[in-house]
Amino acid sequence: MTLIRSTAIALALSAITPAAFAADKELTVFDWAGFEEPSIFQGYIDKHGDSPTFAFYGDDDEAYQKLASGFKADIAHPCSQMVSKYRDAGLIEPWDAARIPAVADIDPKFLNSPVFKDDQGLWYIPTDFGSTAIAYNTEKVPAEDVSTLQVFVNPAYQGRTTLPDSADDVWALAYLATGVTDWTKVTDEQFQKAADWLREAHKNVNAYWADPADEAQLMASGAVDVAWSWNDVLALLAKENYPVGYQRAAKEGSSTFFCGFINLKDGPGNEDKAYDFINAWLDPSSAKGLLDTIGYGSTNTKGLATVADDPRVKNGLGDTGGPILAQTPNDPAQREKQLAEFEKIKAGF
């Protein structure tokens, strides 16, 4: 099953019921559609005979709102900038690191924050990482046009661009385009400059994509030629024989993100199985399944080493040598400010 197909099915089912893929009833995983592919957590299936029950969401803020409103699951898979919000709301509890041996093999840069790990415990298990950069049609878009992020405000591309319907990703783009590479230290002046730039970029947007399948369809149909894109879309478009390029070395830079699992308080399932699932995810053998299915890299250094020579790792996840805005935890108040402003911009204000 390709990610396009699984994502489309999952989203359709999730509109009907939160638990779109019911399997092992003793563990409910609240996750992005597409991550239910068994090759990512095969060890869990080998031990228990079935996949967990999966419930799906389309973006981080939607997931938080559902959980804050009382939806019950055992674990969830937010990206790093959301963890402080879950902690502040009292929705999560620490993991027992002693029960997750591969924590010792997680690249330390992914745990380098007191939001994730402090004297109270280990609040977050980073598992996967990706990049956000310019995806484009190599037959219609000259390479020089995507050598800069200003392609998104270039009048020549009016109606030919797409941006993610994600406040985190679009603000990473806007900050980079206006000279900011660290969003943990944004001044009011820098915020306003980025907001003004994003309003200009909005004029060129044909549509905001909600998930990689949505973005891939927009590009494959010819509706758009330039996208601010996660790297996972490259595999989807390649399967469609789409002439896709991925520019991570624009002069202003590109962005990176990582995601992982939180342990939800009062989960209805089996806590032992939650640990079995995390251990399966972090097993080095899962790194290839993650790369094949989603296109992301494993935070486990031993796992990543097993696929290090793969072109998808080198081209989509490796060092660019240029500026990088890492989507690490930023001030929750600043993030809410960005979210509110993005809603205004999408509405044309």
Secondary structure, 3 states (H helix, E strand, C coil): CCHHHHHHHHHHHHCCCCCCECCEEEEEEEEECCCCCHHHCHHHHHHHCCCEEEEEECCHHHHHHHHHCCCCCCEECCEHHHHHHHHHCCCEECECHHHCHHHHHECHHHHCCCCCEECCEECCEEEEEEEEEEEEECCCCCHHHHHCHHHHHCHHHCCCEEEECCHHHHHHHHHHHCCCCCCCCCCHHHHHHHHHHHHHHHCCEEEEECCHHHHHHHHHCCCCCEEEEECCHHHHHHHCCCCEEEECCCCCCEEEEEEEEEEECCCCCCHHHHHHHHHHHHCCCHHHHHHHHCCCEECEHHHHHCCCCCHHHHHHCCCCCCCEEECCCCCHHHHHHHHHHHHHHHCCC
